[in-house]
């Protein structure tokens, strides 16, 4: 049971290829704008017809180009939460929620509406119109409308994009609680890696219409398989490297031709090396003898945030290091105040925090 997607959708200047399976755990689709995330959802929902392939939900074929099956959207048993919520402005909250169940007897309609209003905690606002609601309230109504039909799959397309940061975090928590009770397949599309990590156990990354990663969230952030996946999961320090041998020693040209030790041996196809900015440590010179990958560095700039400082440094041979490429290190402000007046800076790139990717 679950969702199987194996489709291709061709346009004049863009081609989408998506092949993946989803079980009952929340499944995230992460990618930049134009990567194919929303188009994938539209194909699943039946709003866009793939060029070829198949879509199967709970062993029920929704689309199969070879045998000419294309179940209409209204019969797919799929709930869709649009990015802009798409509430009907002339209908009240309860009328919006009831829109997809108008064919049911009035008593059952009211029972389901009341149940969903209680779920989203808007019982007292059932007679309000969308313009009378806040952005968070509108989002809850749209979610209730998507769930009231008891769908077998729930598609969430950038549901928090219109909310401010405080409300977004609150709605994340609400959605997580709702999905704990939901027994169907849930796909959550976003370009925000923190949202994807909070809401979903499995995350797929799309780039230019292709899937470049599909892993559990912990594994994906610790060891992204591709350069695009590393960048899209927020890694600031990822660049080309050259293997010296198969024992796990590499030269990194853009980092001043430094030689690095990493925990894994070279694998065919590995071209890049990376480390996340919060995994690099400032250390005392005395620790050079006890740690691998400790380098004297030059601080070339820094940017302050509310709680942390991003420090830009160059390591290795300054004459060969790329002038446009600086390692980024994120440290708490307290730590930066401790070390900012040091005569020399040394950084440690922990062996177990470096990763290789293709």
TIGU-868265 format. One line per 5 residues: their letters; for each residue y, x, z negated of N, C-alpha, C. Coordinates in steps of 0.2 Angstrom, whole numbers, plus 5000, padded with zeros to 4 digits. Example, Ala and Ser with C-alpha at 12.3 -4.5 7.8 and 13.67 -1.06 7.14 Angstrom:
2
AS	4972:5066:4961:4978:5062:4961:4984:5066:4961 | 4989:5064:4965:4995:5068:4964:5000:5064:4961
//
This chain:
358
XXXXX	4994:5004:5000:5000:5000:5000:5006:5004:5000 | 5011:5002:5003:5017:5006:5004:5020:5005:5011 | 5025:5010:5013:5028:5010:5019:5026:5016:5023 | 5025:5015:5029:5024:5021:5034:5028:5020:5040 | 5032:5025:5041:5037:5025:5047:5035:5031:5051
XXXXX	5035:5030:5058:5034:5035:5062:5037:5033:5069 | 5043:5034:5069:5047:5032:5075:5052:5037:5078 | 5054:5035:5084:5059:5039:5088:5064:5034:5091 | 5070:5036:5090:5076:5032:5093:5080:5036:5097 | 5081:5035:5103:5085:5039:5108:5091:5036:5110
XXXXX	5097:5040:5109:5103:5038:5112:5105:5043:5117 | 5111:5042:5120:5113:5046:5126:5115:5053:5123 | 5117:5053:5117:5120:5060:5114:5116:5061:5107 | 5111:5057:5105:5108:5058:5099:5101:5056:5099 | 5096:5059:5095:5089:5057:5095:5087:5057:5088
XXXXX	5084:5052:5085:5082:5051:5079:5074:5052:5079 | 5071:5056:5075:5064:5057:5074:5062:5056:5067 | 5059:5051:5065:5057:5050:5057:5050:5049:5057 | 5046:5053:5053:5039:5052:5051:5038:5053:5044 | 5037:5048:5040:5036:5049:5033:5033:5042:5030
XXXXX	5030:5043:5024:5027:5038:5020:5030:5037:5013 | 5031:5031:5011:5034:5029:5004:5029:5025:5000 | 5028:5027:4994:5024:5023:4989:5029:5019:4985 | 5027:5017:4979:5031:5012:4975:5036:5016:4970 | 5037:5022:4971:5042:5026:4968:5048:5026:4972
XXXXX	5054:5026:4968:5060:5026:4972:5061:5032:4977 | 5063:5031:4983:5062:5037:4988:5069:5038:4991 | 5072:5044:4990:5079:5045:4992:5079:5048:4999 | 5084:5046:5003:5085:5050:5009:5092:5053:5009 | 5093:5059:5009:5099:5063:5008:5101:5066:5015
XXXXX	5107:5066:5016:5110:5070:5022:5117:5068:5023 | 5120:5072:5027:5127:5072:5029:5128:5066:5033 | 5134:5064:5034:5136:5058:5039:5134:5060:5046 | 5131:5055:5049:5128:5056:5056:5121:5059:5057 | 5118:5060:5051:5112:5064:5051:5106:5059:5053
XXXXX	5107:5052:5053:5102:5048:5055:5099:5044:5049 | 5102:5044:5043:5100:5041:5037:5100:5033:5038 | 5106:5031:5039:5107:5023:5040:5103:5021:5046 | 5103:5024:5051:5099:5022:5057:5092:5021:5056 | 5089:5025:5051:5082:5025:5049:5081:5018:5046
XXXXX	5086:5016:5041:5085:5010:5038:5086:5004:5042 | 5090:5005:5047:5091:4999:5052:5085:4998:5056 | 5082:5003:5058:5075:5002:5061:5070:4999:5057 | 5070:5001:5051:5065:4998:5046:5066:4991:5045 | 5073:4989:5044:5075:4982:5043:5074:4978:5049
XXXXX	5074:4981:5055:5073:4977:5061:5080:4975:5064 | 5085:4978:5062:5092:4977:5065:5093:4982:5071 | 5089:4987:5072:5089:4991:5077:5082:4992:5080 | 5081:4992:5086:5074:4993:5089:5073:5000:5091 | 5068:5004:5088:5066:5010:5090:5064:5011:5097
XXXXX	5065:5017:5100:5062:5018:5106:5055:5018:5107 | 5052:5021:5102:5044:5021:5101:5042:5022:5094 | 5036:5021:5093:5033:5022:5087:5030:5016:5083 | 5030:5017:5076:5027:5011:5072:5030:5011:5065 | 5030:5005:5063:5032:5004:5056:5028:4999:5052
XXXXX	5024:5001:5047:5019:4997:5043:5021:4997:5036 | 5022:4990:5034:5024:4989:5027:5018:4985:5023 | 5015:4988:5018:5010:4985:5015:5004:4983:5019 | 5002:4987:5024:4997:4986:5029:4999:4980:5034 | 5005:4978:5034:5007:4973:5039:5012:4977:5044
XXXXX	5010:4977:5050:5014:4980:5056:5020:4976:5057 | 5026:4980:5056:5032:4977:5058:5035:4979:5065 | 5032:4985:5067:5034:4987:5074:5029:4992:5076 | 5027:4991:5083:5022:4995:5086:5024:4995:5093 | 5027:5000:5096:5029:5000:5103:5023:5000:5108
XXXXX	5017:5002:5106:5011:5002:5110:5009:4995:5111 | 5008:4991:5106:5005:4985:5107:5011:4979:5107 | 5017:4981:5108:5023:4977:5108:5024:4972:5102 | 5023:4975:5096:5025:4971:5090:5032:4973:5088 | 5036:4968:5087:5042:4969:5084:5044:4963:5080
XXXXX	5042:4963:5074:5044:4957:5069:5051:4956:5068 | 5054:4950:5069:5061:4949:5068:5063:4951:5061 | 5069:4953:5060:5072:4955:5054:5071:4950:5048 | 5072:4943:5050:5071:4938:5045:5064:4937:5042 | 5059:4940:5046:5052:4939:5044:5049:4945:5041
XXXXX	5053:4950:5040:5050:4957:5038:5050:4957:5030 | 5052:4953:5026:5052:4953:5019:5055:4959:5016 | 5061:4961:5019:5065:4967:5017:5072:4965:5015 | 5074:4967:5009:5080:4967:5006:5085:4972:5008 | 5091:4971:5010:5095:4976:5013:5102:4976:5009
XXXXX	5104:4981:5006:5110:4982:5002:5115:4986:5007 | 5120:4983:5010:5124:4987:5014:5129:4991:5011 | 5132:4996:5014:5137:5001:5011:5143:4997:5009 | 5145:4992:5013:5151:4988:5011:5150:4982:5008 | 5143:4981:5006:5141:4975:5002:5140:4969:5007
XXXXX	5144:4968:5012:5144:4962:5016:5143:4955:5013 | 5147:4954:5008:5147:4948:5005:5151:4943:5009 | 5149:4937:5009:5153:4932:5013:5159:4929:5009 | 5165:4931:5011:5171:4929:5007:5172:4922:5006 | 5169:4917:5010:5171:4910:5009:5165:4907:5004
XXXXX	5160:4911:5002:5155:4909:4998:5156:4911:4991 | 5154:4907:4986:5154:4909:4979:5149:4914:4977 | 5149:4917:4971:5144:4922:4969:5137:4919:4970 | 5136:4913:4967:5129:4910:4968:5127:4908:4975 | 5132:4906:4979:5131:4904:4986:5129:4910:4990
XXXXX	5132:4916:4988:5130:4922:4992:5123:4924:4990 | 5121:4924:4984:5115:4926:4981:5110:4921:4985 | 5111:4915:4985:5106:4910:4988:5106:4910:4996 | 5110:4914:4999:5110:4914:5006:5103:4915:5010 | 5099:4919:5007:5093:4920:5010:5087:4916:5008
XXXXX	5088:4911:5003:5083:4907:5001:5085:4900:5002 | 5089:4898:5007:5091:4891:5008:5086:4887:5010 | 5080:4890:5012:5075:4886:5015:5070:4883:5009 | 5071:4886:5003:5067:4884:4997:5070:4878:4994 | 5066:4874:4990:5068:4868:4987:5074:4870:4982
XXXXX	5078:4865:4981:5084:4866:4977:5082:4869:4970 | 5077:4866:4967:5075:4868:4960:5073:4876:4960 | 5069:4878:4965:5067:4885:4965:5073:4889:4966 | 5078:4887:4971:5084:4891:4972:5087:4892:4966 | 5089:4887:4962:5093:4888:4956:5089:4892:4951
XXXXX	5083:4892:4950:5079:4896:4946:5080:4903:4947 | 5079:4905:4954:5080:4912:4956:5087:4914:4955 | 5092:4910:4957:5099:4912:4956:5100:4914:4949 | 5098:4909:4944:5099:4910:4937:5096:4917:4935 | 5090:4918:4937:5086:4924:4935:5090:4930:4937
XXXXX	5093:4930:4944:5096:4936:4946:5103:4937:4943 | 5106:4931:4942:5113:4932:4938:5112:4935:4931 | 5107:4933:4928:5105:4936:4921:5104:4943:4922 | 5100:4945:4927:5098:4952:4928:5105:4957:4929 | 5110:4954:4933:5116:4958:4934:5121:4956:4929
XXXXX	5120:4952:4924:5124:4950:4919:5131:4947:4922 | 5130:4943:4926:5136:4939:4929:5136:4932:4929 | 5132:4929:4924:5131:4922:4923:5138:4918:4923 | 5143:4921:4920:5149:4917:4919:5153:4917:4925 | 5151:4921:4930:5155:4922:4936:5152:4919:4942
XXXXX	5148:4914:4941:5144:4912:4947:5148:4908:4952 | 5154:4905:4949:5158:4901:4954:5164:4905:4957 | 5164:4911:4955:5169:4916:4958:5168:4917:4965 | 5173:4919:4969:5173:4921:4976:5173:4929:4976 | 5171:4932:4981:5171:4940:4981:5178:4943:4979
XXXXX	5183:4940:4982:5190:4943:4981:5192:4943:4974 | 5188:4939:4970:5190:4938:4962:5186:4943:4958 | 5182:4947:4961:5177:4952:4958:5179:4959:4959 | 5177:4963:4954:5179:4970:4955:5173:4973:4959 | 5174:4980:4961:5170:4983:4966:5163:4983:4963
XXXXX	5162:4985:4956:5156:4985:4953:5152:4978:4953 | 5156:4973:4952:5153:4966:4952:5151:4964:4959 | 5155:4966:4964:5153:4964:4970:5146:4968:4972 | 5146:4974:4970:5139:4978:4971:5134:4975:4968 | 5134:4972:4962:5129:4969:4958:5127:4962:4962
XXXXX	5132:4959:4964:5130:4953:4968:5126:4954:4974 | 5128:4959:4978:5125:4961:4984:5117:4963:4982 | 5117:4967:4977:5110:4969:4974:5106:4963:4973 | 5109:4958:4969:5105:4952:4967:5103:4948:4974 | 5108:4948:4979:5106:4944:4985:5100:4948:4988
XXXXX	5100:4954:4988:5095:4958:4991:5088:4957:4988 | 5088:4956:4981:5082:4955:4978:5079:4948:4977 | 5084:4943:4978:5082:4936:4977:5076:4933:4981 | 5076:4936:4987:5070:4934:4992:5063:4937:4990 | 5063:4941:4984:5057:4944:4982:5054:4949:4988
XXXXX	5058:4953:4990:5056:4958:4996:5051:4963:4994 | 5047:4964:4999:5042:4970:4998:5045:4976:4999 | 5051:4977:5002:5055:4983:5002:5062:4982:5001 | 5065:4987:4998:5072:4986:4996:5076:4992:4999 | 5081:4991:5004:5084:4997:5007:5091:4997:5004
XXXXX	5093:5003:5002:5100:5003:4998:5104:5009:5002 | 5109:5006:5006:5112:5011:5010:5119:5013:5007 | 5119:5019:5004:5126:5021:5001:5129:5016:4996 | 5125:5013:4992:5127:5008:4988:5133:5009:4983 | 5134:5016:4982:5140:5018:4977:5146:5021:4980
XXXXX	5146:5021:4987:5151:5025:4990:5158:5022:4989 | 5159:5016:4988:5165:5013:4987:5168:5013:4979 | 5164:5015:4975:5165:5015:4968:5168:5022:4965 | 5173:5021:4960:5175:5027:4957:5170:5031:4953 | 5171:5037:4951:5166:5041:4948:5163:5038:4942
XXXXX	5167:5035:4937:5165:5032:4931:5160:5026:4932 | 5163:5022:4937:5159:5016:4938:5152:5018:4942 | 5153:5023:4946:5147:5025:4950:5141:5027:4945 | 5143:5031:4940:5138:5033:4935:5135:5027:4932 | 5139:5023:4930:5137:5017:4926:5132:5013:4931
XXXXX	5134:5012:4937:5130:5008:4941:5123:5011:4943 | 5123:5018:4943:5117:5022:4944:5112:5020:4939 | 5115:5020:4933:5110:5018:4927:5107:5011:4928 | 5112:5007:4930:5109:5000:4931:5104:4999:4936 | 5105:5003:4942:5100:5003:4947:5094:5006:4945
XXXXX	5094:5011:4941:5088:5014:4939:5084:5009:4935 | 5087:5006:4930:5084:5001:4926:5081:4995:4931 | 5085:4993:4936:5082:4988:4940:5076:4990:4944 | 5076:4996:4946:5071:4999:4950:5064:5000:4946 | 5065:5001:4940:5059:5001:4935:5055:4995:4935
XXXXX	5059:4989:4936:5055:4983:4936:5053:4981:4943 | 5056:4984:4948:5055:4981:4955:5048:4984:4957 | 5044:4980:4960:5037:4982:4961:5036:4984:4969 | 5041:4983:4973:5041:4985:4980:5043:4992:4981 | 5043:4993:4988:5046:5000:4990:5053:5000:4990
XXXXX	5056:5005:4988:5063:5006:4987:5066:5013:4991 | 5070:5012:4996:5073:5018:4999:5080:5018:4998 | 5083:5024:4995:5090:5024:4993:5093:5030:4997 | 5098:5028:5002:5101:5032:5006:5108:5035:5003 | 5109:5041:5003:5115:5044:5000:5117:5051:5004
XXXXX	5123:5053:5003:5125:5059:5005:5126:5063:4999 | 5126:5060:4993:5127:5063:4986:5121:5066:4983 | 5120:5072:4982:5114:5075:4980:5113:5073:4973 | 5118:5072:4969:5117:5071:4962:5114:5063:4961 | 5117:5059:4965:5114:5052:4965:5107:5052:4967
XXXXX	5105:5056:4972:5098:5056:4974:5094:5058:4969 | 5096:5064:4966:5092:5067:4960:5091:5062:4954 | 5096:5058:4952:5096:5054:4947:5092:5048:4948 | 5092:5045:4954:5089:5039:4956:5081:5040:4958 | 5080:5045:4962:5074:5045:4966:5069:5051:4963
XXXXX	5063:5050:4963:5058:5055:4961:5056:5059:4968 | 5056:5056:4973:5055:5060:4980:5061:5059:4984 | 5062:5065:4987:5069:5065:4991:5067:5068:4998 | 5069:5065:5003:5069:5067:5010:5076:5069:5013 | 5076:5075:5016:5083:5077:5019:5083:5076:5026
XXXXX	5088:5073:5029:5089:5073:5036:5095:5077:5038 | 5094:5080:5044:5099:5084:5047:5099:5083:5055 | 5104:5081:5058:5104:5080:5065:5098:5076:5068 | 5097:5070:5064:5091:5066:5067:5084:5068:5065 | 5084:5074:5062:5077:5077:5060:5076:5077:5053
XXXXX	5070:5077:5051:5068:5078:5044:5067:5085:5042 | 5071:5088:5038:5070:5095:5036:5067:5097:5030 | 5066:5091:5026:5062:5092:5019:5060:5086:5017 | 5055:5085:5013:5052:5079:5010:5048:5081:5004 | 5051:5081:4998:5047:5084:4992:5049:5080:4986
XXXXX	5046:5082:4981:5048:5080:4974:5054:5083:4972 | 5059:5079:4969:5065:5082:4968:5066:5089:4964 | 5061:5090:4959:5061:5096:4956:5060:5102:4961 | 5054:5101:4964:5052:5106:4969:5058:5107:4974 | 5061:5102:4977:5066:5103:4982:5072:5107:4980
XXXXX	5074:5106:4974:5080:5109:4971:5078:5117:4969 | 5072:5118:4967:5070:5124:4965:5068:5129:4971 | 5065:5126:4976:5063:5130:4982:5063:5126:4988 | 5070:5125:4991:5071:5121:4997:5067:5125:5003 | 5064:5121:5007:5060:5124:5012:5064:5127:5018
XXXXX	5070:5124:5019:5074:5126:5025:5081:5128:5023 | 5084:5132:5028:5092:5133:5027:5096:5127:5026 | 5094:5122:5030:5098:5115:5030:5097:5112:5024 | 5091:5112:5021:5089:5109:5015:5093:5112:5009 | 5093:5119:5009:5096:5122:5004:5104:5121:5004
XXXXX	5107:5120:5010:5114:5119:5010:5115:5111:5008 | 5111:5107:5010:5112:5100:5008:5110:5098:5001 | 5107:5102:4998:5106:5102:4991:5111:5106:4987 | 5116:5108:4990:5121:5111:4986:5121:5118:4985 | 5117:5122:4988:5116:5129:4987:5122:5133:4991
XXXXX	5126:5136:4987:5132:5140:4990:5130:5147:4992 | 5125:5150:4989:5123:5157:4991:5116:5157:4995 | 5116:5156:5001:5110:5156:5005:5112:5160:5012 | 5109:5165:5014:5110:5169:5019:5104:5172:5022 | 5105:5176:5028:5100:5179:5032:5097:5185:5027
XXXXX	5091:5187:5028:5088:5193:5025:5083:5196:5029 | 5081:5202:5028:5077:5206:5031:5071:5209:5027 | 5065:5207:5028:5060:5209:5024:5058:5217:5025 | 5058:5220:5019:5056:5228:5020:5048:5228:5021 | 5045:5224:5017:5037:5224:5017:5035:5218:5015
XXXXX	5028:5217:5014:5026:5211:5012:5025:5210:5004 | 5028:5215:5000:5027:5215:4993:5032:5210:4990 | 5037:5208:4993:5042:5204:4990:5049:5208:4989 | 5051:5213:4994:5057:5216:4993:5061:5215:5000 | 5067:5214:4999:5071:5211:5005:5078:5215:5005
XXXXX	5081:5216:5011:5088:5218:5011:5092:5212:5014 | 5098:5212:5011:5102:5206:5012:5109:5209:5015 | 5109:5209:5022:5115:5212:5025:5122:5210:5023 | 5123:5203:5022:5129:5200:5021:5131:5201:5013 | 5126:5203:5009:5128:5204:5002:5128:5212:5001
XXXXX	5131:5215:5006:5132:5223:5005:5126:5227:5006 | 5121:5224:5010:5114:5228:5011:5111:5229:5004 | 5111:5225:4999:5108:5226:4993:5100:5224:4994 | 5096:5228:4990:5089:5227:4991:5087:5222:4985 | 5083:5217:4986:5082:5212:4981:5074:5212:4980
XXXXX	5072:5211:4974:5065:5209:4973:5064:5201:4971 | 5060:5198:4974:5058:5191:4973:5051:5190:4971 | 5049:5184:4968:5043:5183:4966:5037:5182:4971 | 5039:5180:4977:5034:5178:4982:5034:5183:4988 | 5028:5184:4991:5028:5188:4997:5031:5185:5003
XXXXX	5032:5189:5008:5035:5186:5014:5030:5182:5017 | 5033:5176:5020:5029:5171:5024:5032:5171:5031 | 5027:5170:5035:5029:5169:5042:5035:5163:5043 | 5040:5165:5046:5045:5160:5047:5051:5160:5042 | 5050:5164:5036:5056:5165:5032:5061:5169:5035
XXXXX	5067:5167:5035:5073:5170:5038:5079:5171:5033 | 5079:5167:5027:5085:5166:5023:5083:5167:5016 | 5087:5169:5012:5086:5170:5005:5092:5167:5001 | 5091:5164:4995:5096:5160:4992:5095:5160:4984 | 5101:5158:4981:5101:5157:4974:5106:5153:4972
XXXXX	5105:5148:4968:5111:5143:4966:5116:5147:4961 | 5122:5144:4962:5128:5147:4958:5127:5148:4951 | 5124:5143:4948:5123:5143:4941:5117:5147:4938 | 5113:5150:4943:5107:5154:4941:5109:5161:4941 | 5115:5163:4943:5117:5170:4943:5121:5171:4936
XXXXX	5119:5177:4933:5122:5179:4927:5126:5185:4927 | 5132:5185:4923:5135:5191:4921:5132:5194:4915 | 5131:5201:4916:5127:5204:4911:5130:5211:4909 | 5129:5214:4904:5131:5221:4902:5128:5226:4906 | 5131:5232:4908:5129:5237:4911:5122:5240:4908
XXXXX	5122:5239:4902:5116:5242:4898:5109:5239:4900 | 5110:5233:4903:5104:5229:4905:5101:5231:4912 | 5104:5236:4915:5102:5238:4922:5095:5240:4922 | 5093:5244:4916:5087:5247:4916:5081:5242:4914 | 5083:5237:4911:5077:5232:4909:5076:5226:4914
XXXXX	5081:5225:4918:5081:5219:4923:5081:5221:4930 | 5077:5217:4934:5078:5218:4941:5084:5215:4944 | 5086:5217:4950:5092:5214:4953:5098:5213:4949 | 5100:5219:4946:5107:5219:4943:5111:5224:4947 | 5118:5221:4948:5122:5225:4953:5129:5225:4950
XXXXX	5132:5231:4951:5140:5231:4950:5143:5227:4955 | 5148:5223:4953:5151:5218:4958:5159:5219:4957 | 5162:5216:4962:5169:5216:4962:5171:5208:4963 | 5175:5206:4958:5178:5199:4958:5184:5199:4963 | 5183:5194:4968:5188:5194:4973:5192:5187:4972
XXXXX	5190:5183:4967:5194:5177:4966:5190:5172:4962 | 5193:5167:4959:5190:5162:4955:5194:5155:4956 | 5190:5150:4955:5193:5143:4955:5191:5140:4948 | 5196:5137:4945:5194:5133:4938:5193:5126:4940 | 5188:5123:4936:5186:5116:4936:5188:5113:4929
XXXXX	5186:5107:4928:5187:5104:4921:5184:5108:4916 | 5177:5110:4917:5173:5113:4912:5171:5120:4914 | 5170:5121:4920:5167:5128:4923:5172:5132:4927 | 5171:5138:4929:5174:5142:4933:5170:5144:4939 | 5172:5144:4945:5168:5147:4950:5171:5153:4952
XXXXX	5167:5159:4951:5169:5165:4952:5166:5168:4959 | 5170:5171:4963:5168:5174:4969:5168:5181:4969 | 5162:5184:4970:5161:5191:4969:5158:5194:4976 | 5159:5201:4976:5155:5205:4981:5151:5210:4978 | 5145:5211:4980:5140:5216:4978:5138:5221:4983
XXXXX	5135:5226:4981:5132:5231:4986:5137:5235:4989 | 5136:5237:4995:5141:5242:4998:5146:5238:5001 | 5152:5239:4998:5158:5235:5000:5160:5235:5007 | 5159:5241:5010:5161:5242:5017:5156:5239:5022 | 5150:5237:5020:5146:5234:5024:5145:5226:5023
XXXXX	5148:5224:5017:5147:5217:5015:5152:5213:5019 | 5150:5207:5020:5154:5202:5024:5160:5200:5021 | 5166:5201:5024:5172:5200:5021:5173:5192:5020 | 5169:5188:5024:5170:5181:5024:5164:5178:5019 | 5160:5182:5016:5154:5180:5013:5155:5183:5006
XXXXX	5156:5178:5001:5156:5180:4994:5151:5176:4990 | 5147:5180:4985:5143:5176:4981:5147:5172:4976 | 5145:5166:4975:5148:5161:4971:5144:5160:4964 | 5147:5161:4959:5144:5161:4952:5148:5155:4948 | 5144:5151:4945:5147:5146:4941:5146:5147:4934
XXXXX	5151:5148:4930:5150:5149:4923:5155:5145:4919 | 5153:5143:4912:5157:5139:4908:5163:5143:4906 | 5169:5139:4905:5175:5143:4904:5175:5147:4898 | 5171:5145:4893:5171:5150:4887:5168:5157:4889 | 5163:5156:4893:5160:5163:4895:5165:5167:4899
XXXXX	5168:5164:4904:5173:5167:4908:5179:5170:4904 | 5181:5167:4899:5186:5170:4894:5183:5176:4891 | 5177:5176:4889:5174:5182:4886:5174:5188:4890 | 5173:5187:4896:5171:5193:4901:5177:5194:4906 | 5182:5190:4906:5187:5191:4912:5191:5197:4912
XXXXX	5191:5200:4906:5195:5206:4905:5191:5212:4905 | 5185:5212:4907:5180:5217:4907:5182:5222:4912 | 5182:5229:4911:5184:5234:4916:5179:5234:4922 | 5172:5232:4921:5167:5232:4926:5163:5226:4925 | 5161:5223:4931:5157:5217:4931:5150:5218:4934
XXXXX	5145:5216:4930:5138:5217:4933:5135:5210:4933 | 5132:5209:4939:5128:5202:4939:5121:5203:4940 | 5117:5198:4937:5110:5198:4938:5108:5192:4942 | 5104:5193:4947:5100:5188:4951:5093:5188:4949 | 5092:5183:4944:5085:5183:4941:5079:5182:4947
XXXXX	5074:5186:4946:5069:5186:4952:5066:5179:4952 | 5065:5175:4947:5062:5169:4947:5066:5163:4950 | 5073:5165:4951:5078:5160:4953:5079:5161:4960 | 5077:5166:4963:5078:5167:4971:5073:5163:4974 | 5075:5161:4980:5070:5157:4985:5071:5160:4992
XXX	5065:5159:4996:5065:5161:5003:5065:5154:5007 | 5067:5154:5012:5067:5148:5016:5067:5149:5024 | 5065:5145:5028:5065:5146:5035:5072:5143:5038
//
